[in-house]
Amino acid sequence: MNILFLMSDELSSWGLGCYGGIPKTPNLDALARRGVRFRSAYTPSPVCVSARAAIATGRHVNEIGCWSSAEAYDGTVPSWGHKLQAAGWDVASIGKLHYRSQDDATGFDEQILPIHIPNGVGWLPGLLRKPVCEFKGAAELAQTIGPGNSEYLRFDRAVTKEAERWLAAPRRRERPWCAFVSYFSPHFPLVAPEAYYRMCDPRAFEADAEPVPDHPTLREIAAFFCYDKPFDRAARGIARASYFALCSFMDEGVGRIVSALEAAGQAEDTVIVFTSDHGESLGYKGFWGKSTMYEDAAKVPLIVAGPGLGAGEVRDDPVSLIDIAPTICQAAGLADPASGFSGHSLLEAPAPERTVISEYHDGGASVGITMVRWNDGPDAWKYVHYAEGLPPQLFNLTRDPREARDLSRAAPEMVREGRRRLWEMFDPEAVNARAHADQARKIAALGGREKLLALPQWTHTPAESPGA
């Protein structure tokens, strides 16, 4: 089997029609009907750089030390790409990677239109967590919304064209191949093509600001990013309509790539994986963007389709995006595909009792945050651990899918179960201390806290904008 790995950026699970979402996504809905759709898939970290490093290596964030948006994957820890290369596969990336540098050997024979962290150092406010620094870029999110064009839209159009070209090349029939195709959409700026924007009525999504939960770390994150502060009711409606439109725009690109695969005569020889690095809050509980463990930010769509996979199958067992690495290696027919990975192949039987983890050690949070997710069916539980003795959170997602009621005081036995499962995997307090120590060393190497505070701040990675 060849492998086509498609990734969007900042797409929540409810961003697709097949997950019950508002956006019109006919191409990904069709892909889900052809394959297996996972309804409880979680990012290893609700932030781009850390999540993508964990996805590449099939390992938890704390195992690889890519803690924040300034600590990116550099190829030191072997990736699924390295394993395919060693087995003689053609391995290419097309689009956003968000690794440290194009010069690093990260498991690709070629990188087409690669986007990495700026200057090899990334977003530096994420390092300044003791104490949390001031972040001044929040107003940009509310100011850049609605119909129009952007560098991200131009870039994503170019990614689609390059993927079509790559799949059509005669060489694709000479050796087995794996292509990682990665979009920016629907990541902000929330500017969408007018044709897609007209598909949504922004007035239907207008809303007042929601209160931030009464938790010290969540208040800290909300105050740091404060994205919701510049919004009014109308602006929230425009921003949400733009986000939904960007989901449809991204879906159109996926449809073109799948059509190119079919035109190349390789649809029956290819496993397709689709997911997103993390989700988007869209104002829920006062948050925009990612950086929390609420379902909007931490739960993502995940579809695996291809010959021999159950058409239209839906799975509820908790899975992690670190499972993609061993899945790719098993689909490629490699011996011992799970070796070196912490994830489990998605091609294996479901494991409803499994514990899935997500971590956050980035901007706005002075302590490490770890999510523990287990069980499906009548008792799907989520425990959120905040380091250094701060209060935990506990949710029963089956009975309370919108996480409206924190049960950490009402169900102490389930808090203990969440803690037991977490400590069975690693000590989050030791991990928190290690993350801070690593980041302190990096701050010193970059010239110290005061120097970093004096640097210009930015809210999203710039992209070269080829084509129109």
SEMAR-155563 format. One line per field, with one value per residue (C-alpha): residue number from 0; z, y, x; residue in one letter. Coordinates in Angstrom, 3 decimals, padded with zeros to 6 digits. Layout:
<nodes>
nr: [NUM / ...]
c3: [Z / ...]
c2: [Y / ...]
c1: [X / ...]
rest: [a / ...]
</nodes>
This chain:
<nodes>
nr: [0 / 1 / 2 / 3 / 4 / 5 / 6 / 7 / 8 / 9 / 10 / 11 / 12 / 13 / 14 / 15 / 16 / 17 / 18 / 19 / 20 / 21 / 22 / 23 / 24 / 25 / 26 / 27 / 28 / 29 / 30 / 31 / 32 / 33 / 34 / 35 / 36 / 37 / 38 / 39 / 40 / 41 / 42 / 43 / 44 / 45 / 46 / 47 / 48 / 49 / 50 / 51 / 52 / 53 / 54 / 55 / 56 / 57 / 58 / 59 / 60 / 61 / 62 / 63 / 64 / 65 / 66 / 67 / 68 / 69 / 70 / 71 / 72 / 73 / 74 / 75 / 76 / 77 / 78 / 79 / 80 / 81 / 82 / 83 / 84 / 85 / 86 / 87 / 88 / 89 / 90 / 91 / 92 / 93 / 94 / 95 / 96 / 97 / 98 / 99 / 100 / 101 / 102 / 103 / 104 / 105 / 106 / 107 / 108 / 109 / 110 / 111 / 112 / 113 / 114 / 115 / 116 / 117 / 118 / 119 / 120 / 121 / 122 / 123 / 124 / 125 / 126 / 127 / 128 / 129 / 130 / 131 / 132 / 133 / 134 / 135 / 136 / 137 / 138 / 139 / 140 / 141 / 142 / 143 / 144 / 145 / 146 / 147 / 148 / 149 / 150 / 151 / 152 / 153 / 154 / 155 / 156 / 157 / 158 / 159 / 160 / 161 / 162 / 163 / 164 / 165 / 166 / 167 / 168 / 169 / 170 / 171 / 172 / 173 / 174 / 175 / 176 / 177 / 178 / 179 / 180 / 181 / 182 / 183 / 184 / 185 / 186 / 187 / 188 / 189 / 190 / 191 / 192 / 193 / 194 / 195 / 196 / 197 / 198 / 199 / 200 / 201 / 202 / 203 / 204 / 205 / 206 / 207 / 208 / 209 / 210 / 211 / 212 / 213 / 214 / 215 / 216 / 217 / 218 / 219 / 220 / 221 / 222 / 223 / 224 / 225 / 226 / 227 / 228 / 229 / 230 / 231 / 232 / 233 / 234 / 235 / 236 / 237 / 238 / 239 / 240 / 241 / 242 / 243 / 244 / 245 / 246 / 247 / 248 / 249 / 250 / 251 / 252 / 253 / 254 / 255 / 256 / 257 / 258 / 259 / 260 / 261 / 262 / 263 / 264 / 265 / 266 / 267 / 268 / 269 / 270 / 271 / 272 / 273 / 274 / 275 / 276 / 277 / 278 / 279 / 280 / 281 / 282 / 283 / 284 / 285 / 286 / 287 / 288 / 289 / 290 / 291 / 292 / 293 / 294 / 295 / 296 / 297 / 298 / 299 / 300 / 301 / 302 / 303 / 304 / 305 / 306 / 307 / 308 / 309 / 310 / 311 / 312 / 313 / 314 / 315 / 316 / 317 / 318 / 319 / 320 / 321 / 322 / 323 / 324 / 325 / 326 / 327 / 328 / 329 / 330 / 331 / 332 / 333 / 334 / 335 / 336 / 337 / 338 / 339 / 340 / 341 / 342 / 343 / 344 / 345 / 346 / 347 / 348 / 349 / 350 / 351 / 352 / 353 / 354 / 355 / 356 / 357 / 358 / 359 / 360 / 361 / 362 / 363 / 364 / 365 / 366 / 367 / 368 / 369 / 370 / 371 / 372 / 373 / 374 / 375 / 376 / 377 / 378 / 379 / 380 / 381 / 382 / 383 / 384 / 385 / 386 / 387 / 388 / 389 / 390 / 391 / 392 / 393 / 394 / 395 / 396 / 397 / 398 / 399 / 400 / 401 / 402 / 403 / 404 / 405 / 406 / 407 / 408 / 409 / 410 / 411 / 412 / 413 / 414 / 415 / 416 / 417 / 418 / 419 / 420 / 421 / 422 / 423 / 424 / 425 / 426 / 427 / 428 / 429 / 430 / 431 / 432 / 433 / 434 / 435 / 436 / 437 / 438 / 439 / 440 / 441 / 442 / 443 / 444 / 445 / 446 / 447 / 448 / 449 / 450 / 451 / 452 / 453 / 454 / 455 / 456 / 457 / 458 / 459 / 460 / 461 / 462 / 463 / 464 / 465 / 466 / 467]
c3: [000.000 / -000.715 / 001.972 / 001.609 / 004.930 / 004.871 / 007.691 / 008.358 / 011.054 / 013.946 / 012.824 / 015.608 / 015.264 / 014.793 / 011.786 / 009.393 / 008.303 / 009.000 / 012.653 / 012.835 / 012.149 / 010.450 / 007.580 / 004.231 / 003.714 / 001.054 / 000.152 / 003.661 / 004.364 / 001.363 / 002.614 / 005.981 / 004.228 / 002.544 / 005.717 / 009.507 / 011.404 / 014.944 / 017.207 / 020.212 / 018.705 / 020.667 / 019.907 / 021.916 / 022.594 / 021.801 / 020.026 / 016.551 / 017.085 / 019.971 / 018.371 / 015.044 / 016.722 / 018.646 / 015.520 / 013.588 / 016.256 / 017.583 / 021.090 / 023.889 / 024.169 / 027.446 / 025.778 / 023.085 / 024.886 / 022.194 / 024.913 / 023.192 / 019.979 / 020.409 / 020.789 / 017.459 / 016.003 / 014.641 / 013.485 / 016.482 / 017.549 / 014.669 / 012.838 / 010.773 / 007.744 / 008.742 / 008.950 / 005.486 / 004.021 / 005.482 / 003.818 / 000.403 / 000.116 / -001.556 / 001.259 / 000.577 / 002.435 / 000.716 / 002.779 / 006.441 / 008.681 / 011.593 / 012.394 / 013.289 / 009.875 / 006.340 / 006.912 / 009.537 / 008.452 / 009.550 / 007.384 / 003.978 / 000.685 / -000.468 / 001.146 / -001.220 / -000.014 / 003.530 / 006.340 / 009.520 / 012.700 / 011.922 / 012.004 / 013.590 / 016.985 / 016.744 / 019.025 / 022.032 / 024.427 / 024.939 / 026.808 / 029.270 / 031.736 / 035.127 / 035.372 / 032.320 / 030.137 / 028.581 / 025.082 / 023.014 / 019.728 / 020.627 / 018.828 / 015.446 / 015.557 / 015.729 / 013.222 / 010.461 / 009.748 / 006.985 / 003.222 / 001.267 / 000.523 / 002.684 / 002.534 / 004.031 / 001.333 / -001.415 / 000.204 / 000.573 / -003.069 / -004.022 / -001.757 / -003.579 / -006.980 / -005.889 / -004.451 / -007.702 / -009.659 / -007.353 / -007.512 / -011.324 / -011.765 / -013.488 / -010.679 / -008.366 / -010.105 / -009.697 / -005.909 / -002.934 / -001.668 / 001.209 / 000.825 / 003.809 / 002.565 / 005.114 / 004.959 / 007.076 / 006.891 / 008.933 / 011.176 / 011.700 / 010.268 / 009.814 / 006.276 / 003.813 / 000.063 / -000.594 / -002.361 / 000.738 / 003.139 / 001.383 / 002.345 / 006.010 / 007.580 / 010.215 / 011.988 / 012.948 / 014.927 / 016.805 / 020.570 / 023.723 / 025.406 / 027.495 / 030.998 / 031.531 / 033.975 / 037.541 / 037.538 / 038.150 / 035.140 / 032.762 / 033.895 / 033.345 / 029.787 / 028.987 / 030.293 / 028.335 / 024.950 / 025.659 / 022.082 / 022.989 / 024.439 / 021.085 / 019.867 / 019.953 / 019.049 / 015.336 / 015.094 / 016.749 / 014.114 / 011.272 / 012.711 / 013.170 / 009.685 / 008.318 / 010.202 / 008.858 / 005.360 / 005.723 / 006.634 / 003.338 / 001.441 / 002.882 / 002.047 / -001.606 / -001.693 / -000.200 / -002.832 / -005.616 / -004.173 / -003.845 / -007.435 / -008.540 / -006.763 / -008.612 / -011.935 / -011.338 / -010.995 / -007.446 / -005.310 / -004.810 / -003.746 / -001.190 / 002.455 / 003.219 / 006.691 / 007.448 / 010.683 / 012.222 / 014.621 / 017.197 / 017.394 / 017.754 / 020.588 / 018.623 / 021.768 / 023.790 / 027.519 / 026.537 / 024.557 / 020.939 / 019.414 / 021.265 / 024.479 / 026.713 / 027.240 / 026.440 / 023.647 / 021.138 / 021.357 / 022.195 / 020.191 / 016.439 / 013.401 / 012.341 / 009.277 / 007.922 / 004.546 / 002.106 / 000.697 / 003.305 / 005.898 / 007.134 / 004.915 / 007.033 / 010.310 / 013.331 / 016.412 / 019.838 / 021.664 / 022.731 / 020.382 / 020.030 / 017.023 / 018.164 / 016.857 / 013.278 / 013.179 / 013.901 / 011.683 / 008.729 / 009.372 / 009.613 / 006.441 / 004.743 / 005.738 / 007.833 / 010.239 / 013.880 / 012.947 / 016.556 / 017.503 / 018.862 / 019.122 / 022.154 / 020.105 / 018.968 / 015.348 / 014.396 / 012.191 / 015.304 / 017.303 / 019.478 / 023.106 / 024.952 / 028.325 / 026.992 / 028.525 / 026.124 / 027.136 / 025.974 / 027.380 / 027.321 / 028.388 / 026.280 / 026.431 / 029.021 / 031.425 / 034.289 / 035.072 / 032.930 / 032.018 / 031.328 / 030.079 / 030.784 / 028.672 / 029.072 / 028.336 / 025.797 / 025.903 / 029.079 / 031.042 / 028.942 / 031.413 / 031.188 / 034.036 / 033.689 / 035.934 / 036.671 / 038.151 / 041.365 / 043.419 / 041.431 / 041.330 / 038.820 / 036.548 / 035.872 / 033.248 / 032.255 / 028.503 / 027.871 / 030.104 / 029.697 / 026.228 / 026.487 / 029.773 / 031.631 / 035.015 / 036.692 / 038.815 / 040.543 / 043.943 / 043.384 / 042.199 / 044.151 / 043.276 / 039.566 / 040.288 / 041.962 / 038.908 / 036.599 / 038.749 / 038.896 / 035.116 / 034.702 / 037.174 / 035.600 / 032.447 / 033.910 / 036.829 / 035.629 / 038.424 / 037.351 / 033.728 / 034.673 / 036.455 / 033.503 / 031.007 / 033.051 / 033.424 / 029.683 / 028.883 / 031.389 / 029.664 / 026.270 / 027.508 / 028.780 / 025.497 / 023.589 / 025.662 / 028.707 / 029.562 / 029.104 / 025.623 / 024.609 / 026.026 / 023.851 / 020.608 / 018.273 / 018.940 / 016.328 / 016.449 / 013.585 / 011.450 / 008.246 / 004.994 / 001.603 / -000.739 / -004.113 / -006.883 / -006.463]
c2: [000.000 / 003.584 / 006.131 / 009.572 / 011.441 / 014.600 / 017.141 / 020.349 / 022.890 / 023.861 / 021.739 / 020.566 / 017.294 / 019.218 / 020.993 / 018.247 / 017.365 / 013.657 / 014.570 / 016.483 / 019.829 / 022.917 / 023.202 / 021.596 / 019.055 / 016.599 / 015.241 / 014.326 / 013.008 / 010.716 / 009.623 / 008.727 / 006.592 / 004.701 / 004.136 / 004.212 / 007.362 / 007.794 / 009.781 / 009.997 / 011.004 / 013.407 / 015.536 / 014.796 / 018.544 / 021.353 / 023.489 / 023.131 / 022.597 / 020.143 / 018.168 / 017.823 / 016.650 / 013.988 / 012.894 / 012.560 / 010.463 / 008.540 / 009.519 / 011.674 / 015.273 / 014.570 / 011.771 / 014.028 / 017.389 / 019.439 / 021.329 / 024.523 / 026.511 / 027.373 / 023.740 / 022.041 / 018.622 / 018.427 / 014.805 / 013.564 / 011.154 / 008.754 / 009.427 / 007.278 / 008.921 / 007.650 / 004.116 / 004.293 / 005.753 / 002.875 / 000.462 / 002.064 / 004.199 / 007.599 / 009.957 / 013.558 / 016.440 / 019.067 / 022.098 / 023.032 / 020.978 / 023.331 / 021.514 / 023.327 / 023.633 / 022.339 / 021.443 / 018.812 / 015.179 / 014.665 / 011.687 / 013.209 / 012.737 / 016.062 / 018.934 / 020.864 / 024.292 / 023.544 / 025.916 / 025.599 / 027.652 / 031.151 / 031.469 / 028.043 / 029.470 / 029.814 / 031.655 / 032.791 / 034.008 / 030.329 / 029.917 / 032.730 / 030.921 / 031.631 / 034.134 / 034.209 / 037.148 / 039.726 / 038.881 / 041.850 / 040.299 / 039.278 / 042.070 / 040.808 / 037.828 / 039.968 / 042.495 / 039.954 / 038.225 / 037.901 / 037.292 / 037.972 / 036.537 / 035.880 / 034.466 / 031.231 / 030.830 / 031.418 / 028.960 / 026.248 / 026.593 / 026.073 / 023.001 / 021.434 / 022.082 / 020.645 / 017.549 / 016.999 / 017.347 / 015.006 / 012.281 / 012.457 / 011.917 / 008.601 / 007.840 / 007.129 / 003.740 / 002.791 / 002.547 / 002.580 / 006.102 / 008.164 / 011.792 / 014.037 / 016.903 / 019.639 / 022.683 / 025.832 / 026.039 / 026.572 / 028.187 / 031.927 / 034.577 / 033.832 / 035.205 / 032.940 / 032.949 / 034.876 / 031.963 / 029.801 / 032.631 / 033.163 / 029.584 / 030.701 / 033.372 / 035.149 / 036.395 / 032.806 / 032.566 / 035.862 / 035.501 / 037.327 / 036.551 / 033.377 / 033.482 / 031.876 / 028.927 / 029.719 / 027.956 / 029.723 / 028.254 / 028.750 / 032.364 / 032.738 / 031.379 / 033.518 / 036.650 / 035.885 / 035.295 / 037.469 / 036.829 / 037.271 / 040.765 / 042.648 / 040.828 / 042.000 / 039.926 / 040.695 / 040.055 / 036.656 / 035.747 / 036.853 / 034.993 / 031.767 / 031.971 / 032.511 / 029.477 / 027.261 / 028.600 / 027.758 / 024.191 / 023.937 / 025.529 / 022.976 / 020.156 / 021.248 / 020.921 / 017.430 / 016.464 / 017.582 / 015.571 / 012.419 / 012.924 / 013.218 / 009.945 / 008.286 / 009.777 / 008.307 / 004.872 / 004.381 / 004.816 / 001.047 / 000.829 / 003.646 / 004.082 / 007.617 / 009.148 / 012.489 / 014.473 / 017.859 / 018.746 / 020.178 / 021.892 / 025.422 / 026.840 / 029.598 / 031.496 / 028.539 / 029.232 / 032.499 / 030.881 / 031.176 / 029.065 / 026.041 / 025.679 / 024.050 / 020.476 / 021.143 / 018.974 / 021.837 / 022.236 / 018.696 / 016.410 / 016.195 / 014.407 / 011.244 / 009.155 / 006.151 / 004.801 / 002.283 / -001.216 / -003.784 / -001.238 / -001.232 / 001.088 / 003.387 / 001.973 / 004.282 / 003.736 / 005.308 / 003.959 / 006.695 / 007.044 / 009.482 / 011.052 / 009.393 / 006.246 / 007.456 / 006.597 / 002.872 / 002.842 / 004.137 / 001.593 / -001.280 / -000.169 / -000.097 / -003.714 / -002.985 / -005.646 / -004.776 / -001.529 / -000.423 / -000.586 / 002.730 / 004.247 / 004.842 / 004.758 / 001.811 / 001.037 / 002.083 / -001.009 / -003.200 / -004.066 / -001.300 / -000.997 / 000.730 / 000.659 / 002.366 / 005.608 / 008.486 / 011.488 / 015.103 / 017.654 / 021.424 / 023.238 / 026.404 / 030.065 / 031.393 / 028.455 / 028.709 / 025.015 / 021.903 / 020.608 / 016.933 / 015.422 / 011.783 / 010.281 / 006.762 / 004.546 / 004.880 / 004.105 / 004.969 / 006.221 / 008.194 / 010.066 / 012.951 / 013.973 / 017.131 / 017.478 / 020.898 / 020.651 / 022.199 / 021.423 / 023.381 / 022.026 / 019.248 / 018.944 / 015.886 / 015.403 / 012.570 / 013.147 / 010.700 / 012.559 / 016.005 / 016.291 / 020.098 / 019.829 / 022.114 / 020.402 / 019.773 / 016.630 / 016.751 / 017.369 / 015.303 / 012.138 / 011.806 / 008.106 / 008.988 / 011.658 / 008.946 / 006.722 / 009.486 / 010.096 / 006.376 / 006.110 / 009.194 / 008.159 / 004.691 / 006.371 / 009.096 / 011.503 / 014.825 / 016.761 / 015.516 / 016.275 / 019.799 / 020.401 / 019.044 / 021.223 / 024.368 / 023.445 / 022.840 / 026.110 / 028.041 / 026.751 / 027.746 / 031.237 / 031.662 / 030.415 / 032.961 / 035.858 / 035.906 / 036.861 / 040.620 / 040.194 / 037.932 / 040.353 / 043.136 / 041.179 / 041.786 / 039.514 / 037.752 / 035.554 / 033.089 / 031.666 / 033.683 / 031.800 / 032.512 / 033.029 / 031.452 / 031.762 / 033.380]
c1: [000.000 / 001.024 / 000.111 / -001.442 / -001.373 / -003.514 / -003.502 / -005.377 / -004.528 / -006.798 / -009.769 / -012.049 / -013.910 / -017.154 / -015.585 / -016.716 / -020.213 / -019.621 / -019.011 / -022.283 / -020.641 / -022.033 / -019.502 / -020.264 / -017.459 / -018.679 / -015.249 / -014.183 / -017.679 / -017.260 / -013.836 / -015.388 / -018.001 / -015.146 / -013.168 / -013.058 / -014.036 / -012.741 / -015.052 / -012.704 / -009.358 / -007.147 / -004.136 / -000.972 / -000.803 / -003.271 / -000.645 / 000.865 / 004.599 / 004.386 / 001.564 / 003.344 / 006.539 / 004.627 / 002.745 / 006.010 / 007.696 / 004.710 / 005.758 / 004.362 / 005.532 / 007.332 / 009.309 / 010.752 / 011.018 / 009.262 / 007.449 / 006.386 / 006.160 / 009.835 / 010.986 / 010.336 / 011.108 / 014.666 / 014.873 / 016.877 / 014.119 / 013.292 / 010.022 / 007.693 / 009.335 / 012.762 / 011.396 / 009.832 / 013.014 / 015.028 / 012.614 / 013.167 / 010.041 / 009.717 / 008.702 / 007.693 / 006.095 / 003.989 / 003.016 / 003.263 / 005.548 / 006.338 / 009.575 / 012.800 / 014.435 / 014.467 / 018.117 / 017.247 / 016.868 / 013.260 / 012.307 / 011.524 / 013.346 / 011.945 / 010.080 / 007.821 / 006.630 / 007.794 / 006.873 / 008.933 / 009.094 / 010.413 / 014.203 / 014.500 / 013.474 / 009.692 / 007.269 / 009.284 / 006.520 / 005.718 / 008.991 / 008.268 / 006.026 / 007.669 / 006.066 / 003.816 / 004.791 / 002.482 / 001.259 / 000.059 / -000.999 / -004.546 / -006.414 / -005.255 / -007.621 / -010.760 / -009.436 / -008.719 / -012.043 / -014.602 / -014.488 / -011.309 / -007.889 / -004.825 / -001.322 / -002.643 / -005.309 / -002.782 / -000.411 / -003.064 / -004.073 / -000.429 / -000.235 / -003.178 / -001.586 / 001.764 / 000.101 / -001.799 / 001.429 / 003.344 / 000.699 / 000.558 / 004.314 / 005.237 / 007.704 / 004.775 / 004.435 / 008.093 / 008.369 / 005.980 / 005.465 / 004.140 / 003.072 / 002.371 / 000.165 / -000.457 / -002.750 / -002.920 / -006.736 / -008.838 / -006.191 / -006.657 / -006.509 / -010.187 / -010.424 / -012.236 / -012.876 / -016.061 / -017.782 / -017.413 / -018.183 / -021.537 / -022.456 / -022.695 / -024.894 / -022.758 / -025.892 / -026.684 / -023.449 / -023.533 / -023.197 / -022.236 / -018.929 / -018.926 / -017.446 / -014.066 / -014.220 / -013.245 / -009.885 / -006.547 / -004.745 / -007.665 / -008.031 / -004.290 / -004.512 / -007.548 / -005.834 / -002.651 / -004.275 / -007.385 / -008.525 / -012.185 / -011.733 / -011.747 / -014.878 / -018.475 / -021.536 / -021.382 / -017.643 / -018.038 / -020.609 / -018.342 / -015.346 / -017.293 / -018.802 / -015.285 / -013.987 / -016.769 / -016.095 / -012.393 / -013.342 / -015.266 / -012.369 / -009.931 / -012.361 / -012.385 / -008.590 / -008.765 / -011.319 / -009.000 / -006.118 / -008.206 / -009.386 / -005.741 / -004.994 / -007.871 / -006.779 / -003.322 / -004.914 / -003.638 / -006.730 / -006.992 / -003.340 / -003.322 / -004.258 / -005.465 / -005.179 / -006.839 / -006.637 / -005.783 / -002.994 / -005.466 / -008.839 / -010.253 / -012.386 / -014.211 / -015.123 / -016.405 / -015.943 / -014.255 / -011.405 / -010.299 / -007.575 / -006.251 / -004.178 / -006.828 / -007.979 / -011.626 / -013.017 / -013.078 / -009.301 / -008.151 / -010.453 / -009.866 / -011.278 / -009.467 / -010.343 / -008.436 / -009.603 / -008.238 / -008.547 / -009.517 / -010.649 / -014.236 / -016.261 / -018.396 / -017.087 / -017.264 / -015.104 / -015.636 / -012.585 / -010.136 / -007.167 / -004.283 / -002.608 / 000.625 / -001.096 / -000.654 / 003.080 / 002.656 / -000.448 / 001.569 / 004.317 / 001.835 / 000.039 / 003.454 / 004.019 / 007.104 / 008.286 / 007.540 / 005.718 / 005.171 / 008.867 / 010.135 / 006.660 / 004.444 / 001.239 / -000.861 / -001.699 / -005.219 / -005.402 / -005.503 / -008.628 / -010.148 / -009.029 / -011.896 / -010.096 / -007.007 / -005.695 / -005.004 / -002.879 / -002.529 / -000.049 / 000.434 / 003.624 / 003.356 / 002.395 / -000.037 / 000.169 / 002.651 / 002.167 / 002.005 / -001.455 / -002.122 / -005.382 / -006.243 / -009.036 / -010.401 / -013.405 / -016.163 / -019.891 / -021.855 / -018.824 / -016.366 / -014.170 / -011.721 / -009.420 / -007.311 / -004.270 / -002.755 / 000.736 / 002.061 / -001.032 / -003.608 / -007.188 / -007.952 / -010.978 / -013.133 / -015.835 / -018.149 / -018.224 / -021.051 / -023.490 / -021.919 / -020.330 / -020.011 / -018.091 / -020.469 / -020.073 / -016.732 / -017.155 / -013.773 / -015.381 / -018.508 / -016.721 / -013.450 / -013.182 / -012.964 / -010.369 / -008.324 / -008.829 / -007.657 / -004.604 / -003.850 / -003.966 / -001.792 / 000.888 / 000.896 / 002.211 / 004.448 / 004.783 / 003.291 / 004.992 / 008.419 / 007.517 / 006.425 / 009.744 / 011.723 / 009.831 / 010.526 / 014.192 / 014.594 / 012.862 / 014.974 / 018.112 / 016.729 / 015.832 / 019.384 / 020.855 / 018.756 / 020.032 / 017.766 / 014.204 / 014.580 / 015.996 / 013.115 / 010.556 / 011.997 / 011.550 / 008.550 / 005.594 / 003.467 / 000.370 / 000.805 / 003.588 / 004.082 / 003.755 / 005.201 / 002.302 / 002.991 / 000.443 / -002.953]
rest: [m / n / i / l / f / l / m / s / d / e / l / s / s / w / g / l / g / c / y / g / g / i / p / k / t / p / n / l / d / a / l / a / r / r / g / v / r / f / r / s / a / y / t / p / s / p / v / c / v / s / a / r / a / a / i / a / t / g / r / h / v / n / e / i / g / c / w / s / s / a / e / a / y / d / g / t / v / p / s / w / g / h / k / l / q / a / a / g / w / d / v / a / s / i / g / k / l / h / y / r / s / q / d / d / a / t / g / f / d / e / q / i / l / p / i / h / i / p / n / g / v / g / w / l / p / g / l / l / r / k / p / v / c / e / f / k / g / a / a / e / l / a / q / t / i / g / p / g / n / s / e / y / l / r / f / d / r / a / v / t / k / e / a / e / r / w / l / a / a / p / r / r / r / e / r / p / w / c / a / f / v / s / y / f / s / p / h / f / p / l / v / a / p / e / a / y / y / r / m / c / d / p / r / a / f / e / a / d / a / e / p / v / p / d / h / p / t / l / r / e / i / a / a / f / f / c / y / d / k / p / f / d / r / a / a / r / g / i / a / r / a / s / y / f / a / l / c / s / f / m / d / e / g / v / g / r / i / v / s / a / l / e / a / a / g / q / a / e / d / t / v / i / v / f / t / s / d / h / g / e / s / l / g / y / k / g / f / w / g / k / s / t / m / y / e / d / a / a / k / v / p / l / i / v / a / g / p / g / l / g / a / g / e / v / r / d / d / p / v / s / l / i / d / i / a / p / t / i / c / q / a / a / g / l / a / d / p / a / s / g / f / s / g / h / s / l / l / e / a / p / a / p / e / r / t / v / i / s / e / y / h / d / g / g / a / s / v / g / i / t / m / v / r / w / n / d / g / p / d / a / w / k / y / v / h / y / a / e / g / l / p / p / q / l / f / n / l / t / r / d / p / r / e / a / r / d / l / s / r / a / a / p / e / m / v / r / e / g / r / r / r / l / w / e / m / f / d / p / e / a / v / n / a / r / a / h / a / d / q / a / r / k / i / a / a / l / g / g / r / e / k / l / l / a / l / p / q / w / t / h / t / p / a / e / s / p / g / a]
</nodes>
